[in-house]
Amino acid sequence: LPVAIYGKPVVLADERSTALSRVHSLAQARNVFKIKSVWKVDANGGAKGTIDVSGADLAAAAIQATLRQIPAGPSSEAMKNLLVSSGLQGVGSASYQNLDLDRASQTATFSLDVQDLIKNPEAGSILPHPQVGLPFYLATSRLPYSTDKREFGYGCKSFKMEEEFSIEFDPKYSLVRVPQDFSTVYGPHSFRGQYKREGNTLSGTRVYQAEYPNAYCSSQDY
């Protein structure tokens, strides 16, 4: 639905009766992105990974928009292009439930076999949550804060993004440094990142959420 419609009163009518109701508000508890990644890195820098994505409400619509460009099935050309756009070589497949705009939820699973997740396996660094070109990561989210100030009002969607990840390295590797836990709150926004190392496996979670009282913010709210 268009953002302006959320929270508005509506009339429900059929052949037998009519009733007053209200479109649900765009609460962060409903508009949720979740992405879970599990990677296993071999001694040569290649890796096999599985990425599970789920979303509800507007998040579901955004996932469906992406999936329309990625045919389901093994080793699709779209998956190869997705990896190439991320600077990686490999193959992959996508599986997901049928796309239905009338359904307020969506899930998808991506299975990947990447040749060069670590470019130089002798020494280097890697993101704790490797990204492969899908627009579902915190680091690539398009938030409406690209300028110092705003002259006019803007849409401000309440939402929540959850990342869960695990990356297991071959025993050949020696992990020198891992990220530190971090959390912050700024106005309606909050972020929390937690990381855990067990042997040569790094796992963690990152959560970013924004909760606005309305779906429309003034320039003073910016």
N, C-alpha and C positions, 0 to 999 in steps of 0.2 A: 504494500500500500504506500501511497505518497506520504511523506513524513507529516504533512499538515493535517492528515486525517486522523492520526492516532489521538485517542482521548476525546474525540468528538462524539456527540449524541447521534444516534441513528434510529430509524424506524424500521422494524421488522414486520413484514406483511406477507401473508399468503392467502389462499382462497378462503380460509376459515377464520383467521384472526389477525390482529395487529398488536404490536407491543413496542414500547420504548426501550432502548438499550444504549450501550455506549461502546465504541471501539476501545479495546484495551490500550492503556498507555504504553509508550515505548520504554519499558523499564529494562534496566541492565540485566535483571534476573531472567528475562525472556530472550533478549538479543545477545546470544552467546556464540562465540567461535571457540572450538576446541581442536587442537592439533597435537597428535602424539607421534613421535618418531623414535624408531629403534634402529640403530646402526651397528654394524660389525665391520671393523677396518682390518684388512689383511696386511701382511708384512711389506707389500709393495705399494701401499697407498690406495689400493682399490677398496671398495666397500659394497656390502649388500645392505639394503635398508627397506623398512616398511613405514609408511606414513599414513596414519588414520586421521581423517578430518570429519568433523561434525559441526552442525550449526543449526540454530533455531531462529525463527522470525526473520528479520532482515538479513541476518547472517546466512540463513539457509538460501535466500534468494541470491546472495553474492556467490555462494558456493556453486549453485546451479548455473549461474552465468559463466563461471570458469569451466565447469564440466562440459558445457555445450561445445567447447573448443577442443575437448580431449575425448576421442572415441573410446569406449570401453573395449577391453580385450588385450591380448598379449602383444608386446613389442610394437606398439603403434608408432607411426612416424611423428605424431604429435608429442609423444613422450620423449623421443630422441631430441626433437627440437627444443622441448622444455629444458632438457639437460644442457644442450648446447648454449641456450640463452643464459645459463648459469655458469658458463665456462667449464662444463664437465662433458665427458664422453661416456656413453653407456647406453643401456636399454632399460625399458620399464614397461609396466602395464598398469592399467587403471580399472577398477571395478566399483560400481556404484548402483544404487537403486534407481529405478526409472525416474526421470526428471518430471516433476509435477508442480507447477506454480501454485496450485491450490493447497499444497501440503506445506506446513510451516516448519518443516525439518528436513535435513539432508545429511547423508553420510557418504563417504568415499574412502577407498583404500588404494594407495599407490605402492607398488612393489618395484624396487629399483636395484640395478646392478651397475655400479659406477666404476670405471677404470681408474680414475684419478681424483678421488676425493681429497687426498693429500698430494699436492704437486711434487714436493720433495720429501720422500719418506725418511731421508737421513736426518733432516732437521727442519723445523718449521712450526707453524701454528695453525689452528683450525678453530672455527666457531664451535662452542659447545653444543649448539643446535644447528647443524648444517642446513642451509637453505637451497632449494632446488628450483627456484623460479615460480613457485606457487604463491599467489597473493594472500597468504593466510598467516604470515609471520608478523610478530610485533614490529620487527625492524623495518618491514616494508609496508606497514599500514599507512593509508593516506588519511592523516588527521588534518583538520581545518586550521592549522597553525603555521602557515607559510609566510606570514607577514607580522610586523611588529604591532600593528593595530588595525582595526576595522572601522569603516565609516558606516556600514549598514549591518543589519541583523543577519543571522545565518542559522542554518539547521544544525542542531547539536544533539546527535543521537546518543542515548544512553546505551552502553554496550559493555561486554566483558570478553576479554581474549585470554585463553588459557593455553599455555604450552607445556607439554610434558615430554621429556626426551631422555634417551640413554644412548651412549656411544661407547662401545667396547673395542679397545685397541689390542692388536696382536701383542704377545709377550715381548716381541722384539723392541717395542717402543718403551721409552722411559718418559713418564709425564713429569715435566719440570714444574709447571704451574697450572693451577685451575682457578676459575673465577671465585670471587668472594661473594657471600650473601649480601643482598642490598635491598633496601625498601625505602619508599618515599611517598609522601602525600602532598598534593598541591591542589587546593580548591576541591573541585569535584573529581579529581583524578588521583589514582593511587597505582603504585607499581610495587611488585614484590618478586624478587628472584632468589631462589635457593638452589644450592648445588651440593652434591655429595659424591665423594670418590671412594670406591671400594676396589682396591687393587688397580687394575688397568681399565676400569669402567667408570665413566663419569655420567651421572644422572642428575636430573634437576627439574625444576618447575619455574615457570615465569607467568605472572598474572598481571594484566593491566586492565583497569576498569574505570569507567566514567559514569557518573550518575547525575543527570540533570533533572530538575523538577518539571521542565517542559521540553518539547521537541524543537522549540525555536528559541534562540538566544539573541539578545540585543547586543549592540556594539559595546556596551558597557560591561557585558558579561565576559567579553573576550579576554 
